[in-house]
Amino acid sequence: MATSATLTLDASEFTGGSAFSVETTFLQAGTSDDINQFTGLSRREVSAATNDISIVAAADYSGTGGKLYFKNTSTTSASTYILMEVGSNVIIGRLYPGDWMLIPVDGTENIKASTSAAGMSYEFGFFHEG
């Protein structure tokens, strides 16, 4: 059975917006073969603001296709966030409490997270080739 993800959005409150849905199947790089490994879902909490937490180490997954799921599960203030970075501190975004992302990973750069405050929590899982 193929691993897939579906995202459904209801954007009807925006001018010209409407509900839509997209789906993707998790495939190995350059093939039509299913991704066959998953790290499992990890949940973590930090006791202090922390920089450069390793989420995916490129050396462990060099040249392989993958998909990273990451969610800020914090119940801290709405102004706190987790800063997501790729490679040498290239910022790809801020995830505020409740925000999540699903991104493709090619195994050439490290993926890191930095928390903006104490008591923040997050969960993540990495689907990959091996």
C-alpha positions in Angstrom: 0.0 0.0 0.0 1.4 3.4 -1.0 2.0 6.1 1.6 0.2 9.3 0.7 -1.0 12.6 2.1 -4.1 14.6 1.4 -4.6 18.3 2.2 -8.1 19.8 2.0 -8.5 23.5 2.3 -11.7 25.6 2.6 -10.8 29.0 1.4 -14.3 30.2 0.6 -14.0 33.3 2.8 -11.4 34.7 0.5 -12.3 36.7 -2.6 -12.5 34.1 -5.4 -11.6 31.3 -3.0 -13.2 27.9 -2.9 -12.6 24.5 -1.3 -9.9 22.3 -2.9 -8.0 19.2 -2.1 -4.6 17.9 -3.3 -2.9 14.5 -2.7 0.6 13.3 -3.1 2.1 9.8 -3.0 5.5 9.4 -1.2 7.9 8.0 -3.8 11.6 7.1 -3.8 13.7 9.7 -5.7 13.4 9.4 -9.5 11.2 6.3 -9.4 7.6 5.2 -9.1 8.5 3.0 -6.1 6.9 3.7 -2.7 9.0 5.2 0.1 9.5 2.2 2.4 10.8 3.6 5.7 9.5 5.8 8.5 11.4 7.1 11.6 8.2 7.0 13.6 6.6 10.0 15.2 8.8 11.7 17.7 7.5 14.2 20.3 9.8 16.5 22.2 9.6 19.4 24.6 12.4 21.9 25.4 12.9 23.4 28.8 14.6 26.5 27.4 14.8 28.4 24.1 17.1 26.2 22.0 18.9 26.8 18.7 19.9 24.4 15.9 18.0 21.3 17.0 18.9 18.6 14.5 15.7 17.2 12.9 17.2 15.5 9.7 20.9 15.0 9.4 21.9 15.0 5.7 24.7 12.5 6.4 22.2 9.9 7.5 20.0 10.2 4.3 22.4 11.4 1.6 20.9 11.4 -1.8 17.6 9.8 -0.8 14.1 11.0 -1.3 12.0 11.8 1.7 9.2 13.8 3.2 9.4 15.5 6.6 6.3 16.1 8.7 6.8 18.7 11.5 4.3 20.3 13.8 4.6 22.9 16.6 2.5 21.3 19.3 3.2 24.0 21.8 0.5 25.5 24.0 2.7 28.5 24.7 1.8 32.1 23.8 0.6 32.7 20.3 3.7 34.9 19.7 6.1 32.0 20.2 7.4 30.0 17.2 9.7 27.4 16.0 12.1 28.6 13.3 12.8 26.0 10.6 16.1 26.1 8.8 17.8 24.2 6.0 21.6 23.9 5.5 23.7 26.8 6.8 20.9 28.6 8.6 18.7 29.3 5.6 15.3 30.1 7.1 12.3 28.4 5.5 9.7 29.6 7.9 8.2 30.1 11.3 5.7 27.6 12.8 3.5 29.2 15.5 1.6 27.0 17.9 -0.6 24.6 15.9 1.2 25.2 12.6 2.7 22.3 10.7 4.5 21.5 7.5 5.1 18.7 5.1 8.2 19.2 2.9 10.2 17.2 0.4 13.8 16.4 1.5 16.6 15.3 -0.8 19.2 14.4 1.8 21.7 17.0 0.7 21.2 19.6 3.6 20.6 19.3 7.3 17.2 20.4 8.6 17.1 22.2 12.0 14.7 23.8 14.3 15.1 26.6 16.9 12.5 27.3 19.5 11.8 30.9 20.6 10.8 30.2 24.2 11.0 27.7 27.1 8.4 25.0 27.4 7.8 24.6 23.7 6.9 21.2 22.2 6.9 19.7 18.7 6.5 16.4 16.8 8.0 15.2 13.6 8.4 12.1 11.4 10.6 11.4 8.4 9.4 9.2 5.6 12.5 8.1 3.6 14.2 5.5 1.3 16.7 4.3 3.8 
